[in-house]
């Protein structure tokens, strides 16, 4: 039986999202590198690091918006933002 393949994904949290998961000395430049099973969906990863209220945030990968059900790929960098308005 083969061991399941793992991939590395980098999460970058903006808009103060890092405060929700209490990561000491979070570095926005480096983000959080997570090792997950191949085929893991974004929502699963976010729950595993302790993020709540994930459906109200927006997520981008390679400059394109992605959804919570998107499957992650090795080497992905996902940017996470709270929605904001301005003027």
Number of C-alpha atoms within 10 A of each C-alpha: 3 4 5 9 9 15 17 17 21 17 22 22 21 14 12 10 16 20 13 11 12 12 12 8 7 14 12 12 8 10 18 19 14 14 13 20 15 15 14 16 17 21 17 14 19 17 12 12 13 11 17 13 9 16 11 9 15 16 22 15 15 10 10 8 12 16 15 16 11 12 14 22 17 15 11 15 20 23 19 22 18 16 10 8 5 3 2
